[in-house]
């Protein structure tokens, strides 16, 4: 019964110096996403927004959830990065027209569509059989990786380039096996790694394509030389480009990339007495919904969440709470599950005998009973229960259920309502009952 997942430790609370949003409406700031009050919200100014942040030290995560005013059409893309700070040692990494780039046997023209969505790529057209471009830089002893984005056009499609390190002292061209990583739309990121034994002047060189025919065209973008192995691209100008630790741009993939997917496809909640737009953010009365995604456990030091909700009933994205962290899931099903709407409405009778009501807030309460827990799962659950009931936990009982409404009904971000024992029920098998009420 069910597919229980619990996130008990929310990394979003430890973001330093704080959560960063792509846009903010007035005082409804991103910091509200990690308060204990669902009445504290972050609001963007449009139906597309990004929320992200960095951690003081790497952590593990396998799930993300946001409570907000989302429509069933909302898409979410989550990317995690554990990259350390690195320097792009090449200057003018996109300005191939600069005089520091030597160009032989080719004509160069700019304004070409690039992988990052800009028009900063260049086209090179071969004028002979051996077109190449290169750049000189000074390297100390160590291991380096040279990379560049290339796209064959017309007759150059299918012709392989050469990506080289070249020692000016006469040792000739050398590089390890070239790594080719397709990006889509014909673009490929090529990389070559070499070990420099003696410091000095080196060239990085690209023959694109090798064994060309006059008129062959290749699009080029984003050159990078970095110490160590290949990592994400970061541009440079007149000075070397220094990528901050955990930096995430708008177009590259990092340690984890969920891709764009529907985040909360269950039908929108419609509350009695509320319009569709009002129901979308009536968090205190059972409105709103969770955008959620799950992914393989990944170590990260920064994250970026991109949301798009063109069907939003209110015309802007709003979220009350954000959870990102590592989930725990027991290997066996649950003994019992219940979901209750706890309505604080009070009825009263008038002198005329009419039964009237004082409408009040509605909270969700989810109770789960587990059995047949292994010793390892007993220890993990005990660590969750050992934390103070003051800290909210995220519980999804029916993760992946094809009945999307049932999945939503059994999802809650809340606090434990009482102490929960972990009891020995059979030989080395344990059980527990936990009740969580929404914050």
C-alpha positions as CSV (number, residue, x, y, z in Angstrom):
1,X,0.0,0.0,0.0
2,X,1.4,3.3,-1.1
3,X,5.0,4.4,-1.9
4,X,6.0,6.4,1.2
5,X,8.7,9.0,0.9
6,X,9.7,11.4,3.7
7,X,12.0,14.3,3.6
8,X,12.9,15.2,7.1
9,X,15.8,17.5,6.7
10,X,15.2,20.6,4.5
11,X,18.4,21.9,2.9
12,X,16.6,25.0,1.8
13,X,16.8,26.2,5.4
14,X,20.5,26.1,5.3
15,X,21.0,28.2,2.1
16,X,23.7,30.9,2.6
17,X,23.3,33.8,2.4
18,X,19.7,33.2,1.4
19,X,17.3,32.0,-1.3
20,X,17.5,33.9,-4.6
21,X,14.5,34.5,-6.8
22,X,14.5,35.7,-10.4
23,X,11.7,38.2,-9.5
24,X,9.9,39.3,-6.4
25,X,6.6,41.2,-5.9
26,X,7.2,43.8,-3.2
27,X,7.7,42.3,0.3
28,X,6.8,38.8,-0.7
29,X,10.4,37.7,-0.7
30,X,12.1,34.3,-1.3
31,X,13.0,34.0,2.4
32,X,9.4,33.3,3.2
33,X,9.7,29.9,1.5
34,X,11.5,28.5,4.6
35,X,9.5,30.0,7.4
36,X,7.1,27.8,9.4
37,X,4.0,29.8,8.4
38,X,2.2,28.8,5.3
39,X,0.8,32.4,5.3
40,X,4.3,33.6,4.5
41,X,4.7,33.4,0.7
42,X,7.1,34.3,-2.1
43,X,5.5,35.8,-5.2
44,X,7.1,36.3,-8.6
45,X,6.0,39.0,-11.0
46,X,5.1,36.6,-13.9
47,X,4.3,33.0,-14.8
48,X,7.9,32.1,-15.2
49,X,10.4,32.2,-12.4
50,X,13.6,30.7,-10.9
51,X,14.4,30.0,-7.3
52,X,17.8,28.9,-6.2
53,X,20.6,29.0,-3.6
54,X,23.9,27.7,-2.4
55,X,24.9,25.7,0.7
56,X,27.8,26.3,3.0
57,X,28.8,22.6,2.5
58,X,27.7,19.8,0.1
59,X,24.6,17.8,1.0
60,X,22.5,15.0,-0.5
61,X,19.1,15.4,-2.2
62,X,16.7,13.2,-4.1
63,X,13.5,15.3,-4.0
64,X,12.1,18.8,-4.3
65,X,8.6,20.1,-3.4
66,X,7.0,23.5,-3.4
67,X,3.5,24.4,-2.1
68,X,2.0,27.0,-4.3
69,X,-0.7,28.4,-6.5
70,X,0.3,26.1,-9.4
71,X,-2.0,25.0,-12.2
72,X,-1.9,21.4,-13.7
73,X,0.1,22.8,-16.6
74,X,3.0,23.9,-14.4
75,X,6.4,22.6,-15.5
76,X,9.5,22.4,-13.3
77,X,13.1,21.7,-14.0
78,X,15.5,21.1,-11.1
79,X,19.3,21.2,-11.5
80,X,21.9,20.5,-8.8
81,X,25.6,21.4,-9.0
82,X,28.4,20.2,-6.9
83,X,31.1,21.9,-9.0
84,X,33.8,23.8,-7.2
85,X,35.1,27.2,-8.3
86,X,37.2,27.1,-11.5
87,X,38.9,29.5,-13.9
88,X,38.6,29.6,-17.6
89,X,42.2,30.2,-18.5
90,X,41.4,31.4,-22.0
91,X,40.6,35.0,-22.6
92,X,38.0,36.1,-25.2
93,X,36.4,32.7,-25.0
94,X,33.6,33.7,-27.3
95,X,35.3,36.5,-29.3
96,X,37.0,34.5,-32.0
97,X,37.5,37.7,-34.0
98,X,39.9,39.0,-31.4
99,X,43.5,39.2,-32.6
100,X,44.7,36.8,-29.9
101,X,43.1,34.0,-31.9
102,X,45.1,32.9,-34.9
103,X,43.0,31.9,-37.9
104,X,44.4,30.0,-40.9
105,X,42.6,28.8,-44.1
106,X,39.2,30.1,-43.1
107,X,36.8,33.0,-43.2
108,X,35.1,34.1,-40.0
109,X,31.6,35.7,-39.5
110,X,29.6,36.3,-36.3
111,X,26.0,36.7,-35.2
112,X,25.3,33.0,-35.2
113,X,22.8,31.3,-32.9
114,X,24.7,29.7,-30.0
115,X,23.8,26.9,-27.5
116,X,23.1,29.4,-24.8
117,X,20.4,31.0,-26.8
118,X,22.5,34.1,-27.7
119,X,23.9,35.1,-31.1
120,X,27.4,35.0,-29.9
121,X,28.6,32.0,-32.0
122,X,30.7,32.3,-35.1
123,X,30.7,30.6,-38.4
124,X,34.0,29.5,-40.0
125,X,34.1,28.7,-43.7
126,X,37.0,26.7,-45.0
127,X,39.0,28.3,-47.9
128,X,41.2,25.2,-48.3
129,X,41.8,21.7,-47.0
130,X,43.3,22.5,-43.6
131,X,41.4,25.2,-41.8
132,X,42.3,25.8,-38.2
133,X,42.3,28.3,-35.4
134,X,44.4,28.4,-32.3
135,X,45.4,30.5,-29.3
136,X,48.5,30.7,-27.2
137,X,48.5,30.6,-23.4
138,X,51.0,30.0,-20.6
139,X,50.5,26.8,-18.5
140,X,52.2,25.5,-15.4
141,X,52.9,21.8,-14.9
142,X,49.6,19.9,-14.3
143,X,46.6,18.4,-16.0
144,X,44.4,20.6,-18.2
145,X,41.3,20.2,-20.3
146,X,40.5,22.2,-23.4
147,X,36.9,22.2,-24.7
148,X,34.9,24.0,-27.3
149,X,31.3,23.8,-28.8
150,X,31.2,22.9,-32.5
151,X,28.4,22.4,-35.0
152,X,28.8,21.0,-38.5
153,X,26.8,22.7,-41.3
154,X,26.2,21.4,-44.8
155,X,29.1,19.5,-46.2
156,X,31.0,19.5,-42.9
157,X,28.3,17.4,-41.2
158,X,29.8,14.1,-40.2
159,X,33.4,15.2,-40.6
160,X,35.3,15.0,-37.3
161,X,37.3,17.9,-36.0
162,X,40.7,17.7,-34.3
163,X,41.0,19.3,-30.8
164,X,44.7,19.7,-29.8
165,X,47.1,20.9,-27.2
166,X,50.3,22.1,-29.0
167,X,53.6,22.6,-27.4
168,X,55.4,25.6,-28.9
169,X,58.8,24.2,-27.9
170,X,58.6,21.6,-30.6
171,X,57.0,18.5,-28.9
172,X,54.2,18.6,-31.4
173,X,50.5,18.2,-31.0
174,X,49.2,16.0,-28.2
175,X,46.0,15.3,-26.4
176,X,44.2,12.4,-24.8
177,X,41.3,10.8,-26.5
178,X,38.8,13.5,-27.4
179,X,35.5,13.5,-25.5
180,X,32.4,14.4,-27.6
181,X,29.2,15.3,-25.8
182,X,26.1,16.1,-28.0
183,X,23.9,19.0,-26.8
184,X,21.2,18.9,-29.4
185,X,20.4,20.9,-32.5
186,X,23.7,19.6,-34.0
187,X,25.9,21.1,-31.3
188,X,28.6,19.0,-29.8
189,X,31.0,19.9,-27.0
190,X,34.5,18.5,-27.7
191,X,37.1,18.2,-25.1
192,X,40.7,17.0,-24.8
193,X,42.8,16.5,-21.7
194,X,46.5,16.5,-21.4
195,X,49.2,16.5,-18.7
196,X,51.8,19.3,-19.0
197,X,55.1,18.2,-17.6
198,X,57.1,21.4,-18.3
199,X,55.6,24.8,-17.8
200,X,55.7,27.2,-20.7
201,X,53.8,28.5,-23.8
202,X,51.2,26.2,-25.3
203,X,48.6,26.5,-28.0
204,X,45.1,25.1,-28.1
205,X,44.1,24.3,-31.6
206,X,41.0,23.2,-33.5
207,X,41.0,21.8,-37.0
208,X,37.3,22.1,-37.9
209,X,36.8,20.0,-39.8
210,X,39.9,18.0,-40.3
211,X,40.5,17.1,-44.0
212,X,38.0,19.9,-45.1
213,X,36.8,20.8,-48.5
214,X,36.7,24.5,-49.5
215,X,33.4,25.9,-48.5
216,X,32.8,23.6,-45.5
217,X,31.2,25.5,-42.7
218,X,31.4,24.9,-38.9
219,X,29.8,26.9,-36.2
220,X,32.0,27.6,-33.1
221,X,31.3,28.8,-29.6
222,X,32.7,28.8,-26.0
223,X,36.3,27.8,-25.8
224,X,37.6,26.9,-22.3
225,X,40.9,25.7,-20.8
226,X,40.6,24.6,-17.2
227,X,42.8,22.7,-14.7
228,X,41.8,19.1,-14.1
229,X,38.9,17.4,-15.8
230,X,36.0,18.8,-17.9
231,X,33.3,20.9,-16.1
232,X,30.7,23.3,-17.1
233,X,31.5,26.2,-19.4
234,X,32.0,29.7,-18.1
235,X,32.7,32.7,-20.4
236,X,35.7,35.0,-20.3
237,X,36.5,38.4,-21.8
238,X,39.6,40.4,-21.6
239,X,40.4,38.7,-18.4
240,X,40.0,35.0,-17.4
241,X,36.6,33.9,-16.3
242,X,36.2,32.7,-12.7
243,X,33.1,30.5,-12.2
244,X,31.8,30.6,-8.7
245,X,31.3,27.3,-6.8
246,X,27.9,25.8,-7.6
247,X,27.2,28.2,-10.4
248,X,24.2,27.2,-12.5
249,X,23.3,29.1,-15.7
250,X,20.1,28.8,-17.8
251,X,21.2,26.3,-20.4
252,X,23.8,23.7,-19.2
253,X,23.2,20.5,-17.3
254,X,25.1,19.8,-14.1
255,X,25.4,17.0,-11.6
256,X,21.6,16.5,-11.7
257,X,19.2,17.7,-14.3
258,X,15.6,16.5,-14.1
259,X,14.7,18.1,-17.4
260,X,11.4,19.9,-17.9
261,X,8.4,17.9,-16.6
262,X,4.9,18.5,-15.4
263,X,5.1,19.2,-11.7
264,X,1.6,18.9,-10.4
265,X,-0.7,17.4,-13.1
266,X,-3.6,16.5,-10.8
267,X,-6.8,18.5,-11.6
268,X,-6.9,21.9,-9.9
269,X,-8.7,22.1,-6.5
270,X,-12.0,24.0,-6.5
271,X,-13.1,25.1,-3.0
272,X,-16.8,25.8,-2.3
273,X,-17.4,29.5,-2.1
274,X,-14.1,30.4,-3.7
275,X,-13.3,31.2,-7.3
276,X,-10.7,29.1,-9.2
277,X,-8.1,31.9,-8.8
278,X,-8.9,32.2,-5.0
279,X,-8.7,28.5,-4.5
280,X,-5.2,28.3,-6.0
281,X,-3.7,30.1,-3.1
282,X,-6.1,29.5,-0.2
283,X,-3.5,27.5,1.7
284,X,-5.3,27.9,5.0
285,X,-8.5,26.4,3.7
286,X,-7.3,23.4,1.7
287,X,-6.3,25.2,-1.5
288,X,-3.0,25.3,-3.3
289,X,-1.0,22.2,-4.4
290,X,2.5,20.8,-4.4
291,X,4.8,20.9,-7.4
292,X,7.2,18.0,-6.8
293,X,9.9,15.9,-8.5
294,X,12.1,13.0,-7.5
295,X,15.5,12.1,-8.9
296,X,18.5,9.9,-8.0
297,X,20.3,10.8,-4.8
298,X,22.8,13.5,-5.7
299,X,25.5,15.4,-3.8
300,X,25.1,19.2,-4.4
301,X,26.3,22.6,-3.2
302,X,23.8,24.7,-5.2
303,X,20.5,24.3,-6.9
304,X,18.2,26.1,-9.4
305,X,14.5,25.4,-9.8
306,X,12.9,26.8,-13.0
307,X,9.1,27.0,-13.0
308,X,6.8,27.9,-15.8
309,X,3.0,28.1,-15.4
310,X,1.3,29.7,-18.4
311,X,-2.1,28.4,-17.2
312,X,-1.8,30.1,-13.8
313,X,-5.2,31.4,-12.7
314,X,-3.7,34.4,-10.9
315,X,-1.3,35.5,-13.6
316,X,1.9,35.0,-11.5
317,X,3.7,32.2,-9.7
318,X,3.4,32.1,-5.9
319,X,4.8,29.6,-3.5
320,X,4.4,29.2,0.3
321,X,7.0,26.6,1.1
322,X,10.1,25.0,-0.4
323,X,11.6,21.6,0.5
324,X,14.7,20.1,-1.0
325,X,16.5,17.1,0.6
326,X,17.1,13.4,0.7
327,X,14.1,11.2,1.1
328,X,13.7,8.0,3.1
329,X,11.4,5.3,1.8
330,X,10.8,1.9,3.6
331,X,11.2,-1.2,1.4
332,X,7.8,-2.6,2.2
333,X,4.3,-1.3,1.9
334,X,2.3,0.4,4.7
335,X,-0.1,-1.3,7.0
336,X,-2.6,1.5,6.9
337,X,-2.9,5.1,5.6
338,X,-5.5,7.8,6.3
339,X,-5.9,11.4,5.2
340,X,-8.2,13.7,7.1
341,X,-9.2,17.3,6.5
342,X,-9.3,18.8,10.0
343,X,-11.9,21.6,9.8
344,X,-11.8,24.1,12.6
345,X,-15.3,25.4,11.7
346,X,-17.7,25.7,14.7
347,X,-21.4,25.2,14.4
348,X,-23.9,27.1,16.7
349,X,-27.6,27.3,17.1
350,X,-29.5,30.6,17.1
351,X,-32.5,31.4,19.3
352,X,-34.7,30.6,16.3
353,X,-33.2,27.1,16.2
354,X,-31.1,27.7,13.0
355,X,-27.9,25.8,12.8
356,X,-25.2,28.3,11.6
357,X,-21.5,28.0,11.3
358,X,-18.4,30.1,12.0
359,X,-16.2,29.1,9.1
360,X,-12.5,28.6,10.0
361,X,-9.3,27.1,8.6
362,X,-8.8,23.6,7.3
363,X,-5.6,21.5,7.9
364,X,-4.7,18.2,6.4
365,X,-3.7,15.3,8.6
366,X,-2.1,12.2,7.3
367,X,-1.6,9.1,9.4
368,X,0.7,6.3,8.3
369,X,1.3,2.9,10.0
370,X,4.4,0.9,9.0
371,X,5.4,-2.6,9.7
372,X,8.2,-5.0,8.7
373,X,10.9,-2.4,9.0
374,X,14.4,-3.7,8.8
375,X,17.0,-2.7,11.4
376,X,18.5,-0.1,8.9
377,X,15.1,1.4,8.3
378,X,14.3,1.4,12.0
379,X,17.5,3.4,12.6
380,X,16.6,5.9,9.8
381,X,13.0,6.3,11.0
382,X,14.2,6.7,14.6
383,X,16.5,9.5,13.5
384,X,13.6,11.3,11.9
385,X,11.4,10.9,14.9
386,X,14.2,11.9,17.2
387,X,14.1,15.4,15.8
388,X,11.9,18.0,17.5
389,X,8.3,18.0,16.5
390,X,8.8,21.7,15.9
391,X,10.5,21.0,12.6
392,X,8.2,20.3,9.6
393,X,8.7,17.2,7.5
394,X,7.5,16.5,3.9
395,X,5.5,13.3,3.5
396,X,4.3,11.8,0.2
397,X,2.5,8.5,0.8
398,X,1.4,7.6,-2.7
399,X,4.3,8.7,-4.8
400,X,4.0,7.8,-8.4
401,X,0.3,6.7,-8.0
402,X,-1.5,6.9,-11.4
403,X,-4.4,8.3,-9.5
404,X,-2.9,11.8,-9.3
405,X,-5.7,13.2,-7.0
406,X,-5.0,10.4,-4.5
407,X,-1.3,11.2,-4.6
408,X,-2.1,14.9,-3.8
409,X,-4.6,14.0,-1.1
410,X,-1.8,12.0,0.7
411,X,0.9,14.6,0.4
412,X,1.6,17.0,3.3
413,X,4.2,19.3,4.7
414,X,3.6,19.4,8.4
415,X,4.6,18.6,11.9
416,X,4.2,15.4,13.9
417,X,1.2,15.6,16.2
418,X,2.5,13.3,18.9
419,X,5.3,11.0,20.0
420,X,5.7,7.9,17.8
421,X,7.2,4.7,19.1
422,X,9.2,2.3,17.0
423,X,8.2,-1.1,18.3
424,X,9.7,-4.6,17.8
425,X,6.9,-6.6,16.2
426,X,8.7,-9.8,15.0
427,X,12.1,-11.2,14.7
428,X,14.3,-8.2,13.7
429,X,11.2,-6.4,12.2
430,X,9.9,-3.2,13.5
431,X,6.8,-1.0,13.2
432,X,5.6,2.5,13.9
433,X,2.7,4.9,13.5
434,X,3.2,8.6,12.6
435,X,0.6,11.3,12.2
436,X,1.5,14.6,10.5
437,X,-0.6,17.7,10.3
438,X,0.0,20.4,7.7
439,X,1.6,23.6,8.9
